[in-house]
């Protein structure tokens, strides 16, 4: 499999940004990166490469190998810490080192997410890529003409004729040639014409929109529930289904023995309502007309992102009143499937309030052992980041082998006791009695229903001079199988 140089450049720039953040925080992430990757970072950071050639996944492979090296150092330091504690030695320095290495592993997990996104993009059909490129160019042309008009109007001059896509592309190419030292006289006649048509000689040249006016966005936590749960589109306000968890009675009888009536199995019903989310931002008509940035598109993206986070919280901890009922919001009991009331999940306790009891994995093994075999075929761990940090230090009681297995393959999650492990910060935080880790077949246990996607009403009348963007989305979620998932309860 190959990635385009454009995709690789994006990934390397993202890698550079994460490495820079890690360095500022005191975590030298680059210490784990091979020379080939460091060279790629330098190249990507110095001059953005816009060629269309292809490269192999060697750089990606090296990043993953760096993750493996970091985990080996983490295990070595943690072993030293465990030994020092057993011998009664001072452990403050070792604890700080283990915590630092754990943070570096978190950075590698973020890097791996970037790599996975790159692979998904690289695997898209070419026509999708071409369509996106055309849409991006059209957006750049629109923004450039807005900037050009604003530039002329600020100088009291009449607006020039709009530049088309061909003219903008020529201007952009000529601009970057001039910025890299090419004399104006060395440009072709078309390029010189484009430079003159695309700028005011008295005011200098305008930067292409691809290099200016971009908004720096804060990164928010996203939920993984949509990836793991069963998602269904519905055409009514709710999804209804049948619960068949009863059985017919039967027994042995002799040839001439009395045969009495046996019990008849009963069925139940569940329903999942589609609840409504809304957002209603507004922007002035003037800024929509004059801003170099596509404000309307930016607002739409912000609303979609917020909807994703609101529903993510609902699918994990929602109350079920006017919103989805979250997977972690149901009652639990420390009783097995055969004796527990339907509608209640099973939990296993850690043996300590708000923490794991020891560094051993007995409660985790107990969770796996509590399942019927068919639920283990698609089982996944779901936990908070703090829980992952604690589990990284755990070993098997008999073999002294670490339970956590970092994935060294792009597109594949880390594993815990052989099962995929996912992180979701909407899972409840660790506290006394908290349910901060789940395990099982989440697709079988939880269903998400979508009535419709995001619908936006553009209203320029009711709040003049503002344009109001009233956006709604109807979705819901609820548990349907209470045997398919079990929880770890942080209590005695």
Secondary structure, 3 states (H helix, E strand, C coil): CCEEHHHHHHHHHHHHHHHHHHHHCCCCHHHHCCHHHHHHHHHHHHCCCCCCCEECCHHHHHHHHHHHHHHHHHHHHHHHHHHHHHCCCCCHHHHHHHHHHHHHHHHHHHHHHHHHHHHHHHCCCHHHHHHHHHHHHHHHHHHHHHHHHHHHHHCCCCCCCCCCHHHHHHHHHHHHHHHCCCCHHHCCHHHHHHHHHCCECCCECCCCHHHCCCCCCCCCCCCCHHHHCEEEECCCCEEEEEECCCCCCCCCCCCCCCCCCCCCCCCEEEEEECEEEEEEEEEEHHHHHHCCCCHHHHHHHHHHHHHHHHHHHHHHHCECCCCCECHHHCCEECCCCCCCCCCCEEEEECEECCEECCCECHHHHHHHHCCCHHHHCCCEEEECHHHHHHHCCCECCCCCCECEECCCCCCCCCEECCEEEEECCCCCCCCCCCEEEEEECHHHHEEEEEEEEEEEEEECCCCCCEEEEEEEEEEEEEECCCCCEEEEECCC
